[in-house]
Amino acid sequence: MKPKPDSPISMLDPSLLLRPEKVYDGKPVEAFRNYDIDENDPIKERVRRTYYEMHTKQTVDFVKGRMAEWLKFNHFKSTIKDALIKLNELVDESDPDTDLPNIVHAFQTAERIREEHPDQDWFHLIGLIHDLGKVMAFYGEPQWCVVGDTFPVGCKWGKSIVYGDDSFKDNPDTYNPKYNTECGMYKPHCGLENLMISWGHDEYLYRVLVHNHSKFPKEGLFMIRYHSLYPWHAGGDYKHLMKAGDEEIMKNVLEFNKYDLYTKSAGVPDIEALWPYYEKLIEKYIPGVLEW
């Protein structure tokens, strides 16, 4: 598949715009936008439409199809640094109050982690690359299957999924008896790793890192894979599918997310001065030209 033209891509990431946490990093939920329907608010309406399309089209068969397409890893070849620079061409409209490029958020996240976890250099690099799966947008993927909160498919929709009380009404899996029970196609306590998650940038980047033999510890890979799985780690859904060890994964994901979500107020880092440090980490954990 050939990439789209090199013009900037407008992307609204609703999982960055609207968050369900109660209190995080000293900011109450009132400080964040809510999911109230307001037809006079174009941002809220666009977010709502994105989620409704996502919840209509993300079925078991759809996810299998996207995995078959993307997990061939034959779309392009790139180093991590070049992919980060490419991602910077995305125009992220998730926050109407800031026009900071994607790469600034990446370095803000990484540097905040570095400040509080100075001895975990792999964690610094996870912070830098966590959104790299969004490069799918350059290869024709619509934003509803690139960004936003993720959720398991193949079982009953979680109660905390945003707009979920109405947004799945046109999804055929809602009415499929194989998929619409509490466990659906899974066994109780089958474990997080055995769930099929809606397709998006988290799962894609996780698979890219595994395919290219990255040297990250498992906790870092799981931070990438599940950081958008909000109905699970923030909403309390799907506990009946968890197994021993999944609580530790949740703990690590929550630790990562507090740096991902609340760095926008931080100062803009000197990216050119920081590149040498992160280039060394790239060489250590995920070097060379990767297959994407």
ZASE-197645 format. One record per residue (C-alpha): residue in one letter; x, y, z. Coordinates in nm, 4 decimals, always signed. Each point is the difference from the previous one (the first is absolute). Layout:
N
REC   res          X          Y          Z
REC     A          X          Y          Z
...
***
This chain:
292
REC   res          X          Y          Z
REC     M    +0.0000    +0.0000    +0.0000
REC     K    +0.1430    +0.3366    -0.0976
REC     P    -0.0012    +0.2840    +0.2502
REC     K    -0.2277    +0.2951    -0.0435
REC     P    +0.1425    +0.3289    -0.1284
REC     D    +0.2390    +0.1830    +0.2302
REC     S    -0.2492    +0.2691    +0.0976
REC     P    -0.0745    +0.0188    +0.3742
REC     I    -0.2687    -0.2349    +0.1295
REC     S    -0.2631    +0.1415    +0.2321
REC     M    -0.0567    -0.2346    +0.2920
REC     L    -0.2309    +0.0402    +0.2966
REC     D    +0.0914    -0.2508    +0.2700
REC     P    -0.3021    -0.0223    +0.2299
REC     S    +0.1895    -0.2098    +0.2510
REC     L    +0.2269    +0.2985    +0.0604
REC     L    -0.2789    +0.2568    -0.0070
REC     L    -0.2420    -0.1577    +0.2437
REC     R    +0.1139    -0.2076    +0.2942
REC     P    -0.1939    -0.1904    +0.2670
REC     E    +0.2466    +0.0140    +0.2905
REC     K    -0.1361    +0.1315    +0.3293
REC     V    +0.3116    +0.1817    +0.1186
REC     Y    +0.3411    -0.0191    -0.1605
REC     D    +0.3098    +0.2063    +0.0651
REC     G    -0.2008    +0.2480    +0.2051
REC     K    -0.2552    +0.0690    -0.2743
REC     P    -0.3652    -0.0802    +0.0768
REC     V    -0.2310    -0.1481    -0.2588
REC     E    -0.1720    +0.3380    -0.0300
REC     A    +0.3168    +0.1314    -0.1642
REC     F    -0.0571    -0.2280    -0.2980
REC     R    -0.2637    +0.0001    -0.2699
REC     N    -0.2941    -0.2308    +0.0539
REC     Y    -0.1977    -0.2211    -0.2351
REC     D    -0.3251    +0.1937    +0.0148
REC     I    -0.1635    +0.0258    -0.3402
REC     D    -0.0006    +0.3590    -0.1212
REC     E    -0.0880    +0.0418    -0.3656
REC     N    +0.1145    +0.3611    +0.0161
REC     D    +0.3531    -0.0984    +0.1022
REC     P    +0.1867    -0.1145    -0.3144
REC     I    +0.2805    -0.1672    +0.1972
REC     K    -0.2402    -0.2042    +0.2125
REC     E    -0.2000    -0.0925    -0.3073
REC     R    +0.3084    -0.1137    -0.1880
REC     V    +0.1113    -0.2090    +0.2969
REC     R    -0.3457    -0.1539    +0.0274
REC     R    -0.0094    -0.0853    -0.3711
REC     T    +0.3473    -0.1542    +0.0213
REC     Y    -0.1037    -0.2274    +0.2846
REC     Y    -0.3312    -0.0950    -0.1603
REC     E    +0.1768    -0.1020    -0.3202
REC     M    +0.2614    -0.1891    +0.1995
REC     H    -0.2631    -0.1815    +0.2044
REC     T    -0.1997    -0.0878    -0.3102
REC     K    +0.2870    -0.1399    -0.2058
REC     Q    +0.2436    -0.1544    +0.2504
REC     T    -0.1204    -0.3605    -0.0106
REC     V    +0.1858    -0.3273    +0.0487
REC     D    +0.0178    -0.0465    -0.3765
REC     F    +0.1182    +0.3567    -0.0554
REC     V    +0.2823    -0.0335    +0.2522
REC     K    +0.1072    -0.3304    -0.1540
REC     G    +0.0074    +0.1697    -0.3384
REC     R    +0.2135    +0.2911    +0.1182
REC     M    +0.2395    -0.2363    +0.1713
REC     A    +0.0309    -0.2017    -0.3201
REC     E    +0.0752    +0.3218    -0.1888
REC     W    +0.2400    +0.1705    +0.2389
REC     L    +0.1801    -0.2924    +0.1590
REC     K    +0.1680    -0.0857    -0.3276
REC     F    +0.2323    +0.2901    +0.0880
REC     N    +0.0423    +0.0864    -0.3656
REC     H    -0.1291    +0.3570    -0.0127
REC     F    +0.3306    +0.1835    +0.0367
REC     K    +0.3438    -0.0138    +0.1585
REC     S    +0.1277    +0.2636    +0.2384
REC     T    +0.2161    +0.0627    +0.3020
REC     I    -0.1706    +0.1056    +0.3212
REC     K    +0.1401    +0.3528    -0.0330
REC     D    -0.1248    +0.0422    -0.3561
REC     A    -0.3434    -0.1310    +0.1000
REC     L    -0.0137    +0.2529    +0.2837
REC     I    +0.0850    +0.2797    -0.2395
REC     K    -0.2613    -0.1274    -0.2462
REC     L    -0.2636    -0.0146    +0.2719
REC     N    +0.0637    +0.3669    +0.0613
REC     E    -0.1743    +0.0727    -0.3308
REC     L    -0.3291    -0.1016    +0.1596
REC     V    -0.2102    +0.2975    +0.0993
REC     D    -0.1430    -0.1157    +0.3316
REC     E    -0.3199    +0.1916    +0.0690
REC     S    -0.0705    -0.1825    +0.3248
REC     D    +0.0644    +0.3134    +0.2015
REC     P    -0.1455    +0.3197    -0.1478
REC     D    +0.2008    +0.2106    +0.2444
REC     T    +0.3435    -0.1068    -0.1164
REC     D    +0.1756    -0.0354    -0.3321
REC     L    +0.3070    -0.1808    +0.1308
REC     P    +0.1290    -0.2615    -0.2441
REC     N    -0.0238    -0.3697    +0.0834
REC     I    +0.3732    -0.0234    +0.0518
REC     V    -0.0143    +0.2612    +0.2765
REC     H    -0.2526    -0.2107    +0.1917
REC     A    +0.2211    -0.3056    -0.0537
REC     F    +0.3034    +0.1730    +0.1501
REC     Q    -0.2051    +0.1559    +0.2798
REC     T    -0.1260    -0.3445    +0.0980
REC     A    +0.3448    -0.1562    -0.0202
REC     E    +0.1687    +0.2760    +0.1978
REC     R    -0.2608    -0.0066    +0.2749
REC     I    +0.0554    -0.3744    +0.0354
REC     R    +0.3763    +0.0512    -0.0061
REC     E    -0.0268    +0.2551    +0.2806
REC     E    -0.1956    -0.2302    +0.2302
REC     H    +0.1506    -0.3349    -0.1079
REC     P    +0.3629    +0.0894    -0.0778
REC     D    +0.1283    -0.3574    +0.0225
REC     Q    -0.2515    -0.1563    -0.2415
REC     D    +0.1280    +0.1107    -0.3389
REC     W    -0.2298    -0.2419    -0.1856
REC     F    -0.2946    +0.1846    +0.1588
REC     H    +0.1311    +0.3310    -0.1378
REC     L    -0.0015    -0.1434    -0.3520
REC     I    -0.3470    -0.1506    +0.0434
REC     G    -0.1208    +0.3513    +0.0786
REC     L    +0.1608    +0.1344    -0.3157
REC     I    -0.1410    -0.2584    -0.2423
REC     H    -0.3383    -0.0861    +0.1525
REC     D    -0.2082    +0.1627    -0.2767
REC     L    +0.2032    -0.1246    -0.2963
REC     G    -0.2735    -0.2415    -0.1034
REC     K    -0.1902    +0.3022    -0.1301
REC     V    +0.2167    -0.0145    -0.3124
REC     M    -0.2765    -0.2260    -0.1339
REC     A    -0.1818    +0.3235    -0.0824
REC     F    +0.2506    +0.0589    -0.2817
REC     Y    -0.1069    -0.3282    -0.1602
REC     G    -0.3714    +0.0551    -0.0319
REC     E    -0.1283    -0.1057    +0.3418
REC     P    -0.2912    +0.2171    +0.1196
REC     Q    +0.0451    +0.1566    +0.3399
REC     W    -0.2733    -0.2076    +0.1650
REC     C    +0.2269    -0.3051    -0.0287
REC     V    +0.3214    +0.1840    +0.0848
REC     V    -0.0804    +0.2167    +0.3036
REC     G    -0.2415    +0.0038    +0.2914
REC     D    -0.0682    -0.2255    +0.2954
REC     T    +0.0208    -0.3707    -0.0774
REC     F    -0.2135    -0.2899    +0.1272
REC     P    -0.0208    -0.3786    -0.0360
REC     V    -0.2075    -0.1389    -0.2848
REC     G    -0.1649    -0.3413    +0.0123
REC     C    -0.1829    +0.0466    +0.3296
REC     K    -0.2605    +0.2269    +0.1566
REC     W    +0.0935    +0.3663    -0.0267
REC     G    +0.1339    +0.1478    +0.3237
REC     K    -0.2321    +0.2285    +0.1932
REC     S    +0.2556    +0.2807    +0.0200
REC     I    +0.0651    +0.0293    -0.3753
REC     V    -0.0738    +0.3588    -0.0961
REC     Y    -0.3356    +0.0366    -0.1790
REC     G    -0.0275    -0.3781    +0.0307
REC     D    -0.3590    -0.0032    +0.1196
REC     D    -0.1066    +0.1028    -0.3512
REC     S    +0.2993    -0.0033    -0.2361
REC     F    +0.0153    -0.3775    -0.0597
REC     K    -0.3590    -0.0328    -0.1220
REC     D    +0.1099    -0.0388    -0.3642
REC     N    +0.2902    -0.2351    +0.0728
REC     P    -0.0987    -0.3528    -0.1134
REC     D    +0.1993    -0.1617    +0.2824
REC     T    -0.2426    +0.1601    +0.2456
REC     Y    -0.2621    -0.2520    -0.1144
REC     N    +0.2263    -0.3007    -0.0577
REC     P    -0.0505    -0.2574    +0.2794
REC     K    +0.3614    -0.1127    -0.0422
REC     Y    +0.1186    +0.3436    +0.1056
REC     N    -0.2660    +0.1779    +0.2069
REC     T    +0.0300    -0.1850    +0.3318
REC     E    +0.2217    +0.1031    +0.2904
REC     C    +0.2829    -0.2259    -0.1176
REC     G    -0.1000    -0.0367    -0.3639
REC     M    +0.2688    -0.1902    -0.1876
REC     Y    +0.2330    -0.0044    +0.3021
REC     K    +0.0275    -0.2169    +0.3089
REC     P    -0.0269    +0.1571    +0.3461
REC     H    +0.3372    +0.1281    +0.1216
REC     C    +0.1632    -0.0776    -0.3337
REC     G    +0.2338    +0.2938    +0.0488
REC     L    +0.0518    +0.3363    -0.1630
REC     E    +0.2454    -0.1321    -0.2584
REC     N    -0.2651    -0.2354    -0.1382
REC     L    -0.2523    +0.2748    -0.0717
REC     M    -0.0488    +0.1408    -0.3485
REC     I    +0.0073    +0.3780    +0.0366
REC     S    -0.1563    +0.2479    -0.2413
REC     W    +0.2499    +0.0983    -0.2682
REC     G    +0.2053    +0.3125    +0.0611
REC     H    +0.3456    +0.1477    +0.0409
REC     D    +0.0727    -0.1785    +0.3297
REC     E    -0.0284    -0.3545    -0.1310
REC     Y    +0.1763    +0.0870    -0.3243
REC     L    +0.3065    +0.1532    +0.1653
REC     Y    +0.0177    -0.2864    +0.2499
REC     R    +0.0040    -0.2483    -0.2877
REC     V    +0.2606    +0.2032    -0.1912
REC     L    +0.2304    -0.0004    +0.3028
REC     V    -0.0394    -0.3746    +0.0518
REC     H    +0.0432    -0.0786    -0.3704
REC     N    +0.3208    +0.2028    -0.0149
REC     H    +0.1443    -0.1666    +0.3125
REC     S    +0.0127    +0.3031    +0.2266
REC     K    +0.1798    -0.0413    +0.3301
REC     F    -0.2617    +0.1696    +0.2175
REC     P    -0.1098    -0.1829    +0.3151
REC     K    -0.3517    -0.1412    -0.0041
REC     E    -0.1340    +0.2745    +0.2238
REC     G    +0.1045    +0.2586    -0.2589
REC     L    -0.1619    -0.1903    -0.2848
REC     F    -0.3226    -0.0330    +0.1974
REC     M    +0.0007    +0.3743    +0.0737
REC     I    -0.0066    +0.0512    -0.3759
REC     R    -0.2602    -0.2689    -0.0632
REC     Y    -0.2584    +0.0967    +0.2609
REC     H    +0.0358    +0.3713    +0.0729
REC     S    -0.3201    +0.0816    -0.1937
REC     L    -0.2025    -0.2868    +0.1515
REC     Y    -0.1883    +0.2384    +0.2272
REC     P    -0.3098    -0.2126    +0.0647
REC     W    +0.2355    -0.2495    +0.1644
REC     H    +0.2573    +0.2039    +0.1901
REC     A    -0.2171    +0.3040    +0.0810
REC     G    -0.3579    -0.1256    -0.0310
REC     G    +0.0320    -0.3234    +0.1953
REC     D    -0.1490    -0.2184    -0.2737
REC     Y    +0.1137    -0.3484    -0.1079
REC     K    +0.1339    -0.1064    +0.3393
REC     H    -0.1676    -0.3382    -0.0521
REC     L    +0.2416    -0.0593    -0.2883
REC     M    +0.3164    +0.0889    +0.1922
REC     K    +0.2458    -0.2588    +0.1240
REC     A    +0.2836    +0.0036    +0.2507
REC     G    +0.2554    +0.2600    -0.1041
REC     D    -0.2428    +0.2321    -0.1774
REC     E    -0.0261    +0.2265    +0.3041
REC     E    +0.3728    +0.0650    -0.0306
REC     I    -0.0457    +0.0889    -0.3673
REC     M    -0.2727    +0.2447    +0.1005
REC     K    +0.2259    +0.1560    +0.2623
REC     N    +0.2720    +0.0584    -0.2592
REC     V    -0.2433    +0.1386    -0.2581
REC     L    -0.1411    +0.2460    +0.2521
REC     E    +0.3504    +0.1099    +0.0926
REC     F    +0.0745    +0.0702    -0.3655
REC     N    -0.3278    +0.1770    -0.0688
REC     K    +0.0498    +0.2704    +0.2581
REC     Y    +0.2993    +0.1206    -0.2020
REC     D    -0.1730    -0.0394    -0.3353
REC     L    -0.3091    +0.1972    +0.0959
REC     Y    +0.1250    +0.2824    +0.2121
REC     T    +0.3072    +0.1445    -0.1684
REC     K    -0.1696    +0.2630    -0.2140
REC     S    +0.0594    +0.2699    +0.2588
REC     A    +0.3706    -0.0795    +0.0174
REC     G    +0.2567    +0.2171    -0.1712
REC     V    +0.0985    -0.0716    -0.3584
REC     P    +0.3185    -0.2105    +0.0082
REC     D    +0.3109    +0.0738    -0.2036
REC     I    -0.0482    -0.2854    -0.2431
REC     E    +0.3251    +0.0425    -0.1900
REC     A    +0.1962    -0.0090    +0.3250
REC     L    -0.1844    -0.3139    +0.1132
REC     W    +0.0328    -0.2048    -0.3187
REC     P    +0.3494    -0.1386    +0.0796
REC     Y    -0.1240    -0.1523    +0.3262
REC     Y    -0.3019    -0.1627    -0.1612
REC     E    +0.1950    -0.1147    -0.3057
REC     K    +0.2185    -0.2015    +0.2370
REC     L    -0.3117    -0.1558    +0.1521
REC     I    -0.1380    -0.0825    -0.3439
REC     E    +0.3285    -0.1707    -0.0851
REC     K    -0.0194    -0.1946    +0.3261
REC     Y    -0.3618    -0.1167    -0.0146
REC     I    -0.1295    +0.0139    -0.3591
REC     P    +0.2825    +0.0774    -0.2452
REC     G    +0.0200    +0.0091    -0.3757
REC     V    -0.2592    +0.0126    -0.2746
REC     L    -0.3262    -0.1641    +0.1043
REC     E    -0.2728    -0.1723    -0.1984
REC     W    -0.3356    +0.1719    +0.0487
***
